[in-house]
Amino acid sequence: MSEVHHVDQNFSLFSRKKPSKTPPFSTTVDTPPMTKKLTKETNPDPESSDFSKLGLSEWVLETCKELRMKQPTPVQRHCIPPILSGQDVLGLAQTGSGKTAAFALPILHKLAEDPYGVFALVITPTRELAYQLAEQFRAFGSGLNLRCNVIVGGMNMLEQTRTLLHMPHIVISTPGRLKVLIQDNSDVPHVFSRTKFLVLDEADRVLDVGFEDELRAIFQCLPKNRQTLLFSATMTDNLQTLLELSANKAYFYEAYEGFKTVDSLKQQYVFIPKNVKEVYLQYILSKLEDMHVRSAIIFVSTCRSCQMLSLLLEVLDIEASALHSFKSQALRLSALQKFKSGQVSILIATDVASRGLDIPTVDLVINYDIPRFPRDYVHRVGRTARAGRGGLAISFITQNDINLIHGIEEVLGKQLEKYECQEKEVLADITKVYKARRVATMRMMDEGFEEKEKARRAQKNKTLAEKGLLKKHHKRKRERSSIETGN
């Protein structure tokens, strides 16, 4: 069930220390490659301590107090000291465990000792997560007069280039846009010539094979003596391979073995025919108040489904925001802000919202479509039950999803519980929901969504073809179809 990609052995991720001097004449005998040495720690960890014992500056400790961060979380306690000591670090910890502070605090500690730009480059897979990381960096560095800028798609490229040339302390970017800026302006690569830290947040997603060309272009601009920090909630073959290829002694902290969801999360399923999924969704949303749910995220697999459900709920007078990649960046940020502020209590989203976003009051996650890979399920349900709070995840399972859900249960090491509801009560509004679906479908056609979808697909195929990945992409689609059908 796991997604497998093979990493090129020449794909340089970790910094390379200068090789020792060799004599002018050497033998022709090949020496065997050195085995990668890895310092690994897992929970259980030492007894709880406070931030003052981690080696952070006094001003950082004061900032933690102001932000009401009383004690470091396990990932912070384990990873901050090795980062301060100059090691490359891979930190694996479940969502909501404080991974951002685990790398932001030591980076800002080091920046205060020798402030210059660009001091740190943070690469993240989604635009929304980039903006959130910038907010957190600014909060942690509020006493530093910190210059932190976001470089993502959907924004003015000339303005972004000018921003980079002004040498901000921290740059947070998605891979695609940064590659374009590097290649379009010969002055941009020099901006990163002294960068001390490279951070890959949600590293498993960033290191997906589709980003390999972008990362190569970015890494070529970075100095060899940088520190590389990788943080993720899930381990993948790519992360493991890159660790093994690292020339440095990296520190590896793993909060848990394999996939894990927090104990405070209640995970349930409802087995339903595919043609009544919207009816069940409308029923559950009508019960939010009875379930004491303040806010909910509905995850779907495609932009089409996201837009369709958004229009359907609008027809049913259920207020919701939609977040998917067909929307402009301004509309995406607006939808997210409305949800985070409580102005709207329901967010419909593709997996663009499954990574890292910290929305404290999410009580319910609905998997309207089952994700193809267990790691994506972990990230989705990780939007709720954060920081010790309780939460509920309900997954809609159709006949086509049985193999997928069994794979998820296998890696989680637990079975989902059945969500109890009376079918007669659920189907009472079937006529109203079907009518709303017809209206929503007509609105989709009027908006020209299908034409936009075709244009987006053609552009994606063109990009994959230019990278030489189109055949691999089609092969993966066939494999996914095989998994879903059980063949």
N, C-alpha and C positions, 0 to 999 in steps of 0.2 A: 504493500500500500504506500510505501514511502516514495517520494519523488527523487529520482536519481539523476544527478548530473556529474560529469567527470571534469575535474579541474586540470587544466594544462599545467604540467610540472614547471613551466617557466613563468607561471602567473605569480609575480612578486607581490605579496601582500605585506608581510612583516618586514620591518626595516632590516637592512643587511649591514652587519658590522664589517669594518674594513678587514680584509683577509690579512693574515700574518705574512711578513715578507718571506719570499721563497728564495733559495739560492739561485744564482744565475744559471746553473746547470742542474737539471733534475733527471731522474730516471724516467723511463717510459712506462713503468709499472703503474697500472691504475689502482688507486686506493679506493677501498670500498666506501660507499656513502656513509656518513655518520648517522647513527640512529638519533631521532629527535628525542631530546630529553624534556619532559614536561613536569612542571611542579603542579600537582593537582590536589585540590582540597574539596571535600564535600561536607554537607551537614551530617551529623550534628556538629555545631560550631562551639567555640568557647563561650563561657558565661557572658551574659549581656554586659556591654561596657558602654561608655558614652563617647561622644565625638572627640573629647579632649585627649583620648588615648590613641588616636589614629595618626597623630603627627601633623594635624592641620593647624594653620595659623590662627592666632587669636581672633582676627577679624572674621574668619570663616566660622569659628565657633559662635561668635555673636550673631552672625547672620542666621545660623541654624536655630538659635534661641528665638530670634525674631520671627522666624517662619514656623515656630512651634515644633521643630524636629528635635525631640527630646533624646532619643536613642537611635543609633545607627541600626539599620536593618541588616540581616546576615550578609547580603550581597555587598552592602556598603562597608561593613566591618572587615570582610575578607579582601575586597578589591582595592580599597583606597590606599592602604600601606604599600602594596607592590607597585601601584601606579606612581606614588610619590618617590619610590626608590628607583624608578626608571625602567621598570620591566614592561614588556608587552603583556597584555592581559586579555583573556577570553572569559567573560562572565556569563553563565547561564542561570537564569532565575525566572520564576514564573511572573506573569504580568502583575503589576501593582506592588512589586517588591522593592521599588526605589532604585531601579537600575540607573536612571538619569543622574541622580545625585551621586551615584557611585563613581561616575566619570567626570561630571561637571565640577564637583567640589575640588578634587585634586588638580584639575586643569586650571581652575581659577586661582588656587593656591600658588601654583607655579607661575602663572601669568603675573601675579602681583609682585613676584620677586624680580621679574625681568619683562616688563610690559612692552610688547611690540605686536605688529600685525604682519601677516596673518599667523597668529600663534597656534590656533587649532582649527582643523577642518572636520566637520561632522557630516557624514553622508547618511541619509535616511531614505527609505523607499517611497514615502508619500509626502505630498505637499502639506497636508494637514498636520502630520507629525512634525515636519520641519518647523512650522509656525509655533507649535506647542513647545518644542525644544527651545526655541528662541525665547519664549516667555519665561521658561524655567531658568535658562542661563541668566537672563536679565534680573530675575528675582534673586538668584544666588549671588550675582555680581553687582548688586545694587550699590554697594559702597565703593566700587572701583571705577566709576565713570566708564563702564564697559561699552564698547562698540561691538554690537552683535547684529549681523545681517543675514537675511534669508534669501537664497537664490534658488528659485523653482520655476517651472514652466508656467505659462499663462500670464506672465508679467512682462513689462517692458525691458527688452534686452539691452538697449543702450544705457538705460538707467542702472541696470544691474552691473554692467561693465564699469561704469563710473564709480559705483559703490565699491567694487572690488579694488579698483585702482587707488581708492582712498585708504586701503589697508586696514579694514576692521580687525579687531582682536580675534573674533570668532566668526567663522562662516559656516552656516548650516545649509546644506543643499541636497537636492535630489540629483542622481547621477547624470541623467540626460541633459538637463539644462547646463550644468557646469561643463560638460564635455563640449557643448556647442560654443560656449563663451571662450573656452580655452583655444579651440580651433579657429575661431573667427577673429581673434585679436591677439597678436603676438606679444602684447604686453601682459596679458593675463597670466600665463604660466609663471612668470617671474614673481608674481604676487605670493606664490606658495613655496618659494625657494628656501625659506627659513622656517617653515611650519614645523612646530615641535610635536604636535599630536595629530594623528589621524584616528577618527572614531567612526566605526560602522555600527550604527544603532539599528536594531532589528536585523542583525547581520545575516541571518539565514536568508532573508528575502533580498537584501542588497546583493548578496553573492549569487543570486539566481543567474543561470547561464545567459539570460537575456540582457544583463547589465555588464557582461564581461568586457565588451569594447569600450564602454564608457569608463569603467574602472581602470582599464589599461591607460587611457588617455590622461586620467587624473593622476594615477600613480607616477607617471613619468615626470610630473611637475614637482613631486615631493622629494625632499632630501632623504638620503639613505639612512641617516642617523635619527630618524623620527621614532616616536613611540606609537605603536598601533594598538588600539583598544577595540575589542569586539564584544558587543552585548546583544543577547538574544534570549527569548523564552524557550526556544527549541533548538536542539542539536540536529544538524543535517550532515550528509556525506561531504558537502563542500567545506563546512567548518572543520570537520575532522581531518580532511585531506590537507587543508591549508595549514593546520596546526602541525601536521607531520612534515610539511615542506618548509616550515619556518626554520631559518638559520639561527635564530636566537632561542634562548631559553625563555619560554613564555610561561606565565602563571595562568593556570586554568582553575577557575572556581565553578563548581557545579552544585547548585542548591538541591538538586534531586536527580535521580537517574531516570532517563526517558522522559515521557510526557507526563505532566501532572496538572490537575486543576485543584484549587483550594478546597479544603474540607467544608467551608461555609457556603459553598455553591451547591444548590440543589439542581440536579440535572434530570430532566424528564423528556418523554417523547409522546407523540400522538400519531398513531398509524391511520392514514386516511387515503381515500382515492384522490388522484391528482386533480380531478376536475372540481373538487370542492375545497381546495386549499384556501382560496379567498374567503370562503364562508366561515371556515374555522378561524381564520385570522380575525375577521370582523367580530366573531363571538368572543374570542379571548380579549380583544381590545375593549369590548363593551364591559368586561369584567375587571378592568384594571383597578378601579376604585375599591371593589370588593376584595381584591387580592392585595390591597395596600401598596400598589405599585405607583410610584411617583413618575417614573420615566422608563421608557423601553426602547431598545434598538432592534429593528427587524433586518436581518441579514439576508440578502439575495445574491444570486450568482452572476447576474448580468445587469448591465446598465438598462437594458430594455425592461426587465422585470422591475427594477427600481423605479423607473419613470411610470410604468404601468400601475404599480401599486400606489404610487403617490397620487396619480389622477383618480384612481378608484376610491381611495379614502377621502379625497376631496369631494367627490360626488356623494359619498356617504356622510358628509359633514363631520369627518374625523380629521382634526388638524394634525398635520405631520410635515416634517421637513425631509427632503430627499438629498442624498449625497452620493454622486457618482461622477465619473470622469467626463461625461458628455457636457456637464455644466461648466460654465466659466469659473475661473479661480475666485472671482468676487462672489459669485453665487454659492460656491462650495463653502467658502469661509463664512458667509452669512447664514447658511443652513446650519453649520456646526455651532456658530455662536448663539443662534436662537435656541438650539437644543441645550447647550451648556448653561445658558443663563436661565433656563426654565420657562422661557417664553413659549416654547413648544415642547410637549412631553413625549413625542414619538419621533424617532429618526429612522428612516428607511435608508439602507446603505449597502453598497457592495463591500468587498473586503478592503477597500480603501480606508474604511473606518475601523478595521479589526486590529490594527497595529498600534500599540503604544498609547493611544489617546486616553488621557486621564480625565474621565467625566465621573466625579465621585458619586453622583446620585442615581446611577443606572441600577434599577432593581430587577429588570427583566431583559433577557436576550432571547429573541425568537429566531431560530434557524429556519426561515421560510424555505430556503433551499439548503440541502445538506452539502457541506464543502467536500471536495474530492480528496483532500488530504487531512489526516488527523491533526497535523500541526496547525492548519487553518482553523479547525474546530477549537483547539486550545486558545488561540489568539482571540477568536470571536467571543467565546464565553468568558474570557478574561476581562471583558469590558464591565462585567458586574462582579459582585462579591470582592471588591478591592479593599485593601487596607484593613482587613479583619471584619468587614461588614458581610452580611448575608446577601444572597442573590439567588435568582432562579433562571434557568435556561430551559427553554422548551423547543424541541426539534420536531419539525413536520416530516414524517417519514412516509413515502409512497412505496409502491411495489418496486420501483426502479432504484430505490435508495438502500435496500436491505444490505447489500454487500458493503456499501460505504459505511453504514452505521455499525456493522459488525467489526469492520476494521478499526473504527474509532474506539469502540468498546474494548477491543483487544489491546490497543496500545495504552489506553487509560487504565486498564486493569480493573474495570468496573462496568456493570451494566446500568443503562439508564432506566429510571423508574417510569411507569406509565402515568401519563397525565389523565386524570379521571374527569370525564365530562359525559353528559347525556346526549347521544346523537340526535334524538328528537328535538331537544332544546336548541342544539347547534344549528340544525337545518331549518329552523322556523323562519329564518330570514333569507332563505336561499333565493327566492324570487327577487327580492330587493337587491341582493348582492349581484346576481346575474345581470339585472338591468343596469346596475352601476358599471359592471364590467364592459357591457356593450357601449355605453356612453364613453368610458375611458378609452376603449379601443378606437372609437371614431376620433376622439381628440388627439390620440397619438398619430393617426393618419393626417389630420389637419395640420399638426405641427411639423410634418415632414420628418418624423423620427427615423423612418425606414431609410430614407435617402442619406441622412446623417450617418446612420449605422453602416451603410454600404461604403460611404466615403471613408469612414474610420477604418473599416476592415481592409480596404484597398491600401490605405496608407500604412497600416500595420504590416501587411504582407510585403509591401515595398521595402520597408525598413528591415524586416527579417531577411529578405532576399539580399539586400546590400551587405548584411552581416554574414551571409552564408548559412542562416539558421532556418530558412523556410521549410526545408525537408524535415528537419528535426522537429519543428513546430507541428507539422502535419502528422508526423509519427506519434508525437505525444498526445495529440487529439484522438488518434485512433486507439491508443492505449487507454486513455481515459474512458472512451466509449466502451471498450472491452471490460474495464473494471466495473462500470455502472451496470452493464448487462449481464455480468457474471460469466462471460465467455473467456 
